[in-house]
Amino acid sequence: MKKVKYYYNTHTLRYEKLDTPLRVRLLQVIGFIAASIVTGLLIFVIAFQYIDSPKEKFLRQQNDDLKENYSVFIERIKQLELQMDEIENRDNNVYRSIFQSQPIPDSARIKDIEEKKEVKLVQRMGESELVKSIQAQLNNLSMREAYQVKSFDDIANMVKNKEKLLAAIPSIQPISNKNLTRVASGFGYRIDPVYKDRRGHWGLDFTAPMGTPIYATADGRVKDAGFSTGGFGNHVVINHGYGYETLYGHMVRVKARVGEMVKRGEVIGYVGNSGKSTGPHCHYEVHLNNIKVDPIYYFYNDLTPAQFDRILKLAAASNQSFD
C-alpha cells in the first residue's frame, strides 16, 4: 500500500495531503543519479590510485622480470665482448704470427664492419631505452663476429698453404759452408772497406773462391737478375712470396733469369767480385715486408744448435765488411 504523506498547514491550521509535483520528482531522481555517478567516480579514482588493477599487476610483474632478465643479459653480453676481444687478440698476435701474416688493425676491422650491409639490425623490438641498448650491443657483437669468421677463413687458407709457406721462408746458407769458415762480415754497422767509416751493412758476406755456386735459399720467382750500378754488381733478387725477398750480390756470372721459378738449393749464380767489392764473396740479404732483417736467423735447415751458436758469434764480430 502506497504511503501518503501529510504536512501541517499553518494558514488553515490543519493537516493536508502532500502532493509532490512531477518536475520536483524528476529533479530528485536526476540529482540522485548525478550524486551516485560522482560518488562512483571518486571511489574509482581513489581505489585505482593506490590499488593496481589485475592488468597493471601483470604488467608491473612483467616489467620487473624484464629488468631482471636485462641485467643478466647485459652481464652475458659483457662476457661475450671479453671473449671476442681475446679471440681478436689471438687472431692478431698468435694465429697470424704463426703464418708471418700482418695483424689486422682495429681501424680495418671497424671500416669493414661499417661496409658490411648484409648484417641486418635487430628489428620489431620496440623503441624503449632497454631495447635500444640491447640492440646496439647485439649489432656490435654480430658485426665483430662476422668479420672474425672472415679472418678465420683467411687463416684456414694459410693452414692449407702451410707447405708453400715453409718452402718460401729462407732457411739455408747461400753457399756451401759446412765448416762455418765462410762468414766474413755480419749484419749491422761495420767499417766500410772503401770509405773506412762505420756504415750500415744490412746483410752477410760469405767469402769463397771465384766461381763457387750460389744457391737460392727458398722457393720463389726471380724478380731481378743482372748488373746493378748501386754497388751489388751482378746480382739476383728472388721474391718468395709471403713478404719474403732475398738478394745475392757481387756474382761473377748470373745463372737465373727474371721471371724464372727457382727451388731452394738451386744454383742461381756464381761467386765473384763485381760491383763495390774488395774481394770474391757473396753478399746476402733477407727482406721481410720490405724491411731488411738479419739473415743469421734464417739458417735453421742446415745447422745444428751448436753450429748455429758458432756462426752467430762469427757474424757478431765487429770487423770490416767486403762491400
Buried (B, 14 or more C-beta within 10 A) or exposed (E): EEEEEEEEEEEEEEEEEEEEEEEEEEEEEEEEEEEEEEEEEEEEEEEEEEEEEEEEEEEEEEEEEBEEEBEEBBEEBEEBBEEBEEBBEEBBEEBBEEBBBEBBEEEEBEEBBEEEEEEEEEEEEEEEEBBEBBBEBBBBBBBBBBBBEEBEEBBEEBEEBEEEBBBBBBBBBBBBBEEEEBBBBBBBEBBBBEEEEEEEBBBBBBBBEEEBBBBBBBBBBBBBBBEBEEBBBBBBBBBBBBBBBBBBBBBBEBBBEEEBEBEBEBEBBBBBBBBBBBEBBBBBBBBBEEEBBBBBEBBEBBBEEEBBEBBBEBBEEEBBBBB
